[in-house]
Amino acid sequence: MTTHAHAKLSVPALGWGFSAALAVFFVIAILAALFLPMRPAYGLVTTLFGAPIDTSTIWLNVAVWSLVTGWVVASVLGTVYNFIVVRALIR
């Protein structure tokens, strides 16, 4: 039987990575809603952030929301993954 050693995840690196990915996805969604006549993209952005699409408030909301959500997801996912890895190493 072969065993594999899995490294622990770095929660801060995961948090910054998730935050950056979410920020990029939302910037793409906002730019698509601004420059393409697609009603679903416009509706998604205004529904999520509750601000008109052409205001500067939306950019602040995207930055804060992406940062907070990325860190929450990373802390939960990283903690659970690291717990499972440590538990598997003990066995």
C-alpha positions in Angstrom: 0.0 0.0 0.0 1.4 3.4 -0.9 0.9 6.5 1.1 0.9 10.1 -0.1 2.0 13.0 2.0 -0.2 16.0 1.5 1.0 19.4 2.5 -1.1 21.8 4.6 -2.7 24.7 2.9 -1.6 28.2 3.7 -4.8 30.0 4.7 -3.5 33.5 4.1 -2.3 32.6 0.6 -5.7 31.0 0.0 -7.5 34.0 1.3 -5.6 36.4 -0.9 -6.1 34.1 -3.9 -9.8 33.8 -3.4 -10.2 37.5 -2.9 -8.3 38.3 -6.0 -10.2 35.8 -8.1 -13.6 37.1 -6.9 -12.5 40.7 -7.5 -11.5 39.8 -11.1 -14.7 38.0 -11.8 -16.8 40.9 -10.5 -14.9 43.5 -12.4 -15.5 41.4 -15.6 -19.2 41.2 -14.7 -19.4 45.0 -14.1 -17.5 45.8 -17.3 -19.7 43.4 -19.3 -22.8 45.1 -17.8 -21.5 48.5 -18.7 -20.3 47.9 -22.2 -22.5 45.1 -23.5 -26.2 45.4 -23.8 -26.9 42.3 -21.7 -29.7 42.6 -19.2 -28.8 39.5 -17.2 -25.3 40.9 -16.4 -26.8 44.3 -15.4 -29.4 42.6 -13.2 -26.8 40.4 -11.5 -24.6 43.3 -10.6 -27.4 45.5 -9.3 -29.0 42.7 -7.4 -25.8 41.7 -5.7 -24.7 45.2 -4.7 -27.9 47.3 -4.7 -26.3 50.3 -6.3 -26.7 51.7 -9.8 -24.1 50.3 -12.2 -22.6 53.6 -13.2 -21.7 54.9 -9.7 -18.4 54.6 -7.8 -20.2 52.9 -5.0 -20.3 49.7 -6.9 -16.4 49.5 -7.1 -16.1 50.0 -3.4 -18.7 47.3 -2.8 -16.9 44.9 -5.1 -13.6 45.4 -3.3 -15.0 45.0 0.2 -17.3 42.1 -0.7 -14.6 40.2 -2.6 -12.1 40.7 0.2 -14.5 39.5 3.0 -15.9 36.6 1.0 -12.5 35.4 -0.1 -11.2 35.4 3.4 -14.3 33.7 4.9 -14.2 30.9 2.2 -10.4 30.5 2.6 -10.6 30.3 6.4 -13.3 27.6 6.3 -11.9 25.6 3.4 -8.3 25.9 4.7 -9.1 24.9 8.2 -11.2 22.0 7.2 -8.6 20.8 4.7 -5.8 21.1 7.1 -7.8 19.3 9.8 -8.4 16.4 7.4 -4.8 16.3 6.3 -3.5 16.1 9.9 -6.1 13.5 10.8 -5.1 11.4 7.8 -1.4 11.6 8.8 -2.2 10.4 12.3 -3.8 7.2 11.0 
